Amino acid sequence: MRRLAAVLGLDGPAVTVAAACGSSGYALAVARAWLDAGRVDACVAGGCDVLSPTTIAA
C-alpha cells in the first residue's frame, strides 16, 4: 500500500489488510472507522482476490 500511496501522491497511513475472504470488507470497515474517528479526511480502500495454489484448512 505504501507504494500505491506514493504513486498516487497520497500522505497518511497506508496498510494492507489480510483477512482471507473478508479482506476487502474489513478494509472498508477500517476506512470507515478512521473517517468516523477523524483520523483521516479521506480514504482509498479496496480489495482483490488471489487464488492460492495451496489450500489451508484448520
C-alpha positions as CSV (number, residue, x, y, z in Angstrom):
1,M,0.0,0.0,0.0
2,R,2.9,2.4,0.7
3,R,4.0,2.1,-3.0
4,L,0.5,2.8,-4.3
5,A,0.1,5.8,-1.9
6,A,3.5,7.1,-3.2
7,V,2.5,6.7,-6.8
8,L,-0.8,8.5,-6.2
9,G,0.9,11.2,-4.2
10,L,-1.1,10.4,-1.0
11,D,0.0,11.1,2.5
12,G,-1.1,9.3,5.7
13,P,-1.5,5.8,6.9
14,A,-1.1,3.0,4.4
15,V,-1.9,-0.5,5.5
16,T,-2.5,-3.9,4.0
17,V,-5.4,-5.9,5.4
18,A,-5.1,-9.7,5.2
19,A,-8.2,-11.5,6.5
20,A,-8.8,-14.2,3.8
21,C,-12.2,-13.8,2.1
22,G,-13.2,-10.9,4.4
23,S,-10.2,-8.7,3.5
24,S,-12.0,-6.2,1.3
25,G,-14.9,-5.8,3.6
26,Y,-12.6,-5.4,6.6
27,A,-10.5,-2.8,4.6
28,L,-13.7,-0.8,4.0
29,A,-14.7,-1.1,7.7
30,V,-11.3,0.1,8.8
31,A,-11.5,3.1,6.4
32,R,-15.0,3.9,7.7
33,A,-13.8,3.7,11.3
34,W,-10.9,6.0,10.6
35,L,-13.2,8.5,8.9
36,D,-15.7,8.4,11.7
37,A,-12.9,8.9,14.3
38,G,-11.5,11.8,12.4
39,R,-8.1,10.1,12.0
40,V,-8.2,10.8,8.2
41,D,-10.1,13.2,5.9
42,A,-10.4,10.7,3.1
43,C,-9.6,7.1,2.4
44,V,-8.8,4.8,-0.6
45,A,-9.9,1.3,0.2
46,G,-10.5,-1.8,-1.8
47,G,-9.6,-5.5,-2.2
48,C,-8.7,-8.2,-4.6
49,D,-8.6,-12.0,-4.6
50,V,-5.5,-14.0,-5.5
51,L,-6.1,-17.7,-5.7
52,S,-3.6,-19.7,-3.8
53,P,-2.3,-23.0,-5.3
54,T,-2.3,-24.3,-1.7
55,T,-5.4,-24.8,0.3
56,I,-5.0,-24.3,4.0
57,A,-7.5,-25.9,6.3
58,A,-7.6,-25.7,10.1
